[in-house]
Amino acid sequence: MSLFKRSVVAEISSHIGIVFSTLIVVWLSVLLVRLLGQAAAGSIGADIVFGIAALSSITALPTILSVSLFIAVLSTISRNYRESEMVVWFASGVSLLDWIRPVLRVALPVCVLIAVLTLQASPWAYRQIEEYRQRFEQRSEIAKIAFGQFIESEQGKRVFFIEEPTDPEHEMGKVFARVEDEHWYSTITADNAKLREEDNGDRFLVLGPGNRYDMKPGSAEFRMIKFDNYTMRLESKGGENTEENIRNAALNVMKARPTGSLFEDQTSKSDSQIMWRISLPLAALNLALLAIPLGAVNPRLGRSGDLVLAGLIGLLYMNTMNLVRGWISSDKIDMMAGMILLHGTVFLLCVYLFRKRLTLKKPKQ
């Protein structure tokens, strides 16, 4: 029995490391592509991409660890069945119930880590991400622009391209700008530029010698202006106050709040966030136990069908958690009732599957 427990713990731990490494690499790859795209579009600064990526990874760790634990236990059980090692264990007096203790030896520390991440680390990471974004939004439009890149602002009504300065006395090099207003399309070029900020906080871009070309859409009217100095007001780029943006902003604020303040709040929005933070470690534990009966495959029939079913059950569980969180947020169900209904149902399913695997079928006459 001691050899059995050590071998199971070692194999599950090894599989967790492999699955976790794979998932975190995939997550970081997708995240960096998205963040670099936002940086190229001017939504975030290029200098904060890696900081946001690191903090976002902290917020994703609970889900990644839960999935890694589930897949690790599932693959360990299915491998033992597939390679007929389970027959040897059963012949040695080991029951399927004896797998619970070694699985819990791995699962419980992982669940504790997930709880620490969801209750403490993730809210802190969300707050840091929000501070990064707020500091970036406080910069002027031109301060957000990397030299040698096109950047849009005001939903594409302004496009800037700024070269690096060749003269040390100039703050910026050559400037190309396209400005669209209600009556004119303007193209502006200048040899150099600098920023100017007034005492009231208004920001202006002061262009050096250059030219401005104006065209009126739908007519042949055209005008060309040569200037020695040209001043453009820079307006902060604000997002549209759509219902979706407002809802997302409120959700981000709720995610960033410390767990203690959520308990003090006693509102349905706070309860939904508390439910989510507590549910993740509980879900990880339920999935680890559920993987034991789900991993039982018939080596003669193959493993594809059983593993697909196990994956669908895990996916359904996580999506149902989101659904219950929405119900709690909209006051359709109480937080405790929702958690008991969700996790209790999955636990009863786990008990049923264990009983089904342990029950001997009566031979056909």
N, C-alpha and C positions, 0 to 999 in steps of 0.2 A: 504493500500500500504506500509506503514511503517513496519507493522508486516511482510508482505511478504518479503520485502528486508532484514530485520534482520534475518528472519528464513533461507533464502537462503544463505546469507553470512556466517552464523554460520555453516550450514550444509556443505557447500563447504570447509570452513576452517578446519572443523573436518576431512573430508575425505582426504584433502591434508596431514594433519598430519599423518593419518594412512597409506596412500599409500607411503608417503615419508619415514616413519620409516621402512616399509617393504622392500622397494627398497634399502635403504642404508644398511640394514642388509645383504641382499642378495649380494649386491655389495662388501661389506667388506669381506664377507665369501669367495667369489670367489677370490677376490684380495689377501687375506692373504694366501690362499692355493697356489696360483701361486707364490707369493713372497717367501714363505717358501720353495717351491720346488727349486726356483732359489738360495736361500741361502744354501740349502743342496748340490746343485751342484757346489757351489763356484762362481756363477755369481755375487752375491751381498753378502755383509756381514750380518751376523745375527743381528749385532748391529744397522743396519739401516733399518731393515724391517718395523718397526712400523712408522718410520719417513717417508719413502717412501709411506706407506699405507695412512697416514694422508694427505700428499701432493697430492697423486693421487686422493683421495676422493674430494679434492677441485676442481680438473680439471673435475671430473665427475658430480659435483653438478648441473651445468646448464642443462645437459640432464636429470638428475633425477628430477629436479624441473619442467621441461617442461612436462615430462611424468606424474608426479604426478598431476599437474594442469589439464591436459587433462582428466585423469581418474577420478579426483575428480568431475569436472563439469559434465562429462558424467554419472557417477554413480548417482549424485544428480538428474539430469533431468530424467533419466530412472526410478529411484525409485519413483519419483512423478507420472510418468505415470503408472507404474506398480501397485501402491497402490491407483490409482484413485484420488490422491490429485490434479492432474492437472485439473481434471474436476471441482473441487471446485474452483480453482483459476480462471479458464476460466469463470465459472458462476458468479464470483465476479467482472468480468470486467478486469481481468488481461490477457494481450496478451502474446504470445511467445516473442514478441519484448521487453516486460517489463523485461524479464530475463537478457537482455544485461547489464543494469546498475549494478545490484548486482554482476553479474559475473565479470564485469570490476573492481568493488571495490576490489575484491580479486586478479584478474589477473594482474592489473597494478603494484601493489607493488612487486608481484613475478617477473614480467618482468623486473622491475628496478633492483631487486636483481640479476637476471640472467645477465643483462647487465654489472653490476659491476663485477661479477665473470668472465665473458668472456673477458672483456676489460682490467681488472686490476689484479684480483686475480689469474686466471688460468695461464697467462704468468709468473707471479712471481713463482707460484708453479712448473711449468715446469723447470724454471731456477734452483730452489733449488734441484729438483730431479736430474738434470744433474750434479750439483756440487757434490751431494752425490756419484753418480756413478763415476765421474772422480776421486774423492779422493780415492774411493775404488780401481779403476784400478791402481792407483799409488803405492798401497801396493805391497809388494813382494808376490809370490805365497804362501809361507808358512805363511805369516802374515794373509792371508785370511782364513787359515784353523782353524777350531775349533777343540780343542783336542777331541779325541775319535770319529772322523768322517772320512770316506773316502772322498777324493776329487780328481777330475780329472783335468788335465791341458794338454795343447797342444793337444786338441781333443782326449783325452784318452791315449796318448802316455806315460804320467806320471800319476801314482796313488800313493798318499801318505796317510799314516795313522800314526798319532803321538799321543802318550799318554801323559798325564800330568806328569811333572817331580816329582819324589819322593825325589830327592836330591835338596835342595835349591840352591846349587851352579850351577845346570844345568838349562839352559834356556828352554830346552824341554826334555821330557822323551824318552822312547823307540820309534824307528822309523822303519816303514816298508815302502818300496818304490818299485814300479815296474816301470822299465824304458824300453821303446821299441825304438830301433833305426833301421837303415837300415839293419844291419847284426845280431844283437843280441837281445834277450830278457833277461833282467837282473832283478834279485830280490835282494834287498839290505835290510839288517837288521842292526840296530845299537842300542847300549845301551842308547845313548843320542845324542843331536844335539844342534847347535846354529847357529845363523845367523851372517854373516859378510858382510859388505858393503865397497867397495873400494871407493877411492876419486872420481873416474870417474863415480860413480853411479852403477857399476856392483855389483850384489848381489850373494852371495854364501851361500850354506848350508854346514856347517862343521859338519860331523858325527864323533862320538866317536868310540870306539872299536866296531867291527862288522864283518859281512861277506857279500860277494857278490857272487851270483851264476849266471853264464852266460850260456845261451843255444842258439845254432844257429838253426833257423828254417829249417826244411828239412834235417837235418843231426844229427848224434849222437854225435857231438862235444859238449863238456861240460867242463866248467872250474869253479873252486871255488877259491876265494881269501879271505884271512883273513887279516884284516887291523886294525891298531890302530887309524888312522885318514883318513877320506875320504872326499874330497871336491867336491860338485856338483854345477855347475853354474845354477842359477835360471834365466830363461828368462821370460819376461813379456808375459802374455797371450794376444795375439791380435786377434781380430775378423777378419774373412775373408772379404776382400774388394769386396764382391759380389755387383751386381747392386742393389739387394733388400736392403742390409745393408746400402749402400750409400744413397739410396732414403729415407730409414727410418731415418737415421741420419740427413739428410737435413730437413726432415719434423719436427723432434723434435726440431731442432734449430729454425725453423720458428715459431713453437708454443711457444717457450720461449721468442721470441722477444717482447719488449714493443709495444703497439699499436701505439704510436706516431712515432716510428722508421719505422713501416710498412707503414704509410702514407707518410713518407719522401722518402721511397725507390722507389715507383712508378714502380714496376715490376709486372709481372703477378703472380709470386709466392706470393708476398706480398698482392696483391689484393685478391687472393683466400683466404688467411688467414683472411683478413679484412672482406670479405664477410661472412665467417663462424662465426666470432665473432659477427657481427651485426645481422646475420640471426637468431641466437638462440633465443634472446628475441622476435624478430618479429614472429618467428615460434610458440613460446609459446602463444603469444597473438592470433594468427590466430587459433591455436588448441583449445584454450579456447572458442572462439566464435563459432568455427565449432562444438564443442561438444553439443551446445544447440539444433540445429536441428537434429543432429545425435542421440541424446539421446531420441528422441521421439519414443516410442515403443507402440505397440498395446498389452494391457494386456491380451487380449484373445488369441493372437497368440504366446506369449512368447517373450523373449528378445534376444535369442541366436544369431539369424541371424543378427539383427541390430547392436549388440555390436561387433560381429566379423567383420562386414563391417566397423564399426568405427575404430576398431583396425588396420585393413588393410590400411585404408586411412591415419591414423597417421603414420604408418610404412613407407608407400610409400612416404609421405611428407619428413620424415627425410632422407630416402635413396636418394631422389631426390636432397636434399640439398647437400649431398656428391657428387652426380653426377655433379651438377652445379659447385661445387667448383673445381672438376677435370677439367671441361671445361675451367674455368677461368684460372687455373694454366697452362694449355697447350695453352693458347691464342686462344681458339676456340670461345670465347664469351666475351664481355665486362662485367666488374663487375656490373655496374649499370643495364645494360640490363638483366643480369642473375638474379639479385635480383628482379627487377620489374616483369620479366616473372614468376619467381617461386612464390613469395609471392602474386603477383597480381592474378595469376591463382587460388590460394587457396582461396583468399578473394572473388573472383567472384563465386567460388564454394559455399562458405558460403552464399553469397547473394542469389544464386539460390536455395539452400536448404531451407533458410528462406521463400522465396517466395512460394516454393512448399508446405511447411507446413501450410502457412497462407492462401493459396488459397482453397476455398471451391469447392469441386467437385460437378458437376451438377448431380443430381439424375437420375438414369436410368429410362427410360420410361417403 
